[in-house]
Amino acid sequence: MDKKQSRMKRALKLRSKIKKLSATRLSIHKTPQHIYAQVISGDGTTTLASVSTTQAEIKANLKYTGNIIAAAEVGKFIAQKAIAAGVTEVAFDRSGFKYHGRVKALADAAREAGLKF
């Protein structure tokens, strides 16, 4: 099993647990250059808020979009947008990525900005 298959297996296991809870989830995806975050409704049909390092208002504040500082900015902005949309509690869907580095920075920043998970 290669790296991507292992990640997808972890993601499937995590998403099945979140689906049983039917909780609103904070889903992330990362590439070497960017990080993306979405708040998705409990039934999985509607995106309530989304933020990424490709957006102009976030990109303007950053020197580089693929590091921990950029992930923290995305975490802060996604929490603000989610709270504005009426969501305060989410399940964290890390999409099979291991919980360290940019993933951890995004989660910590979202918690500090008021999102509970």
C-alpha positions in Angstrom: 0.0 0.0 0.0 1.4 3.3 -1.0 1.2 6.6 0.8 -1.9 7.9 -0.9 -3.8 4.6 -0.4 -2.9 4.7 3.3 -4.2 8.2 3.7 -7.4 7.4 1.9 -8.0 4.4 4.1 -7.6 6.6 7.2 -9.9 9.2 5.7 -12.6 6.6 5.0 -12.5 5.3 8.5 -12.8 8.8 10.0 -15.5 9.9 7.7 -17.7 6.9 8.4 -17.5 7.7 12.2 -18.4 11.4 11.5 -21.3 10.3 9.2 -22.8 8.1 12.0 -22.8 11.2 14.2 -24.3 13.3 11.4 -22.2 16.2 12.7 -21.2 19.3 10.8 -17.6 18.8 9.8 -14.5 20.9 9.2 -12.8 19.2 6.3 -9.3 20.1 5.2 -7.1 19.3 2.2 -3.5 20.2 1.8 -1.0 20.2 -1.1 2.6 21.3 -0.9 1.7 24.8 -2.0 -1.8 25.4 -0.5 -4.2 24.4 2.2 -8.0 24.3 1.9 -10.7 24.1 4.6 -14.5 23.7 4.3 -17.3 23.5 6.8 -19.8 20.9 5.5 -23.3 20.3 6.8 -24.2 17.1 8.7 -25.9 15.5 5.7 -22.9 16.2 3.5 -24.8 18.1 0.8 -24.0 21.7 1.6 -20.8 23.7 2.1 -21.5 26.3 4.7 -18.1 28.0 4.6 -14.8 27.6 2.7 -11.4 29.2 2.9 -8.1 28.5 1.2 -4.7 30.1 0.6 -5.6 30.7 -3.0 -8.0 33.4 -2.0 -6.8 37.0 -2.4 -7.6 38.3 1.1 -5.5 35.5 2.7 -2.7 35.4 0.1 -2.1 39.1 0.5 -1.1 38.7 4.2 1.3 35.8 3.5 4.8 35.5 2.1 4.4 31.8 1.3 1.2 29.8 1.2 2.5 26.3 2.0 3.7 26.7 5.6 2.4 26.6 9.2 1.7 30.3 9.3 -0.5 30.1 6.2 -2.4 27.1 7.8 -3.0 29.2 11.0 -4.4 32.0 8.9 -6.8 29.6 7.2 -7.8 28.2 10.5 -8.6 31.6 11.9 -10.6 32.7 8.8 -12.6 29.4 8.6 -13.6 29.8 12.2 -14.8 33.3 11.6 -16.8 32.3 8.5 -18.3 29.2 10.3 -19.4 31.3 13.3 -20.9 33.9 10.9 -22.8 31.0 9.3 -24.2 29.9 12.7 -21.9 26.9 13.3 -20.0 26.8 16.5 -19.4 23.1 16.9 -17.8 20.8 14.3 -16.2 17.4 13.9 -12.6 17.8 12.5 -12.1 15.8 9.3 -8.4 15.8 8.6 -8.9 13.8 5.3 -6.5 11.1 6.4 -3.6 13.5 6.9 -1.6 12.9 10.1 -2.3 15.4 12.9 0.9 17.4 13.0 2.5 20.4 11.3 0.1 22.4 9.1 -3.0 20.3 10.0 -2.4 20.8 13.8 -1.7 24.6 13.2 -5.0 25.0 11.3 -6.9 23.1 14.1 -5.3 25.1 16.9 -6.0 28.4 15.2 -9.7 27.5 14.6 -10.1 26.5 18.2 -8.5 29.8 19.4 -10.9 31.7 17.1 -13.9 30.1 18.8 -14.7 26.9 16.9 -15.4 23.9 19.1 -14.4 20.3 18.2 
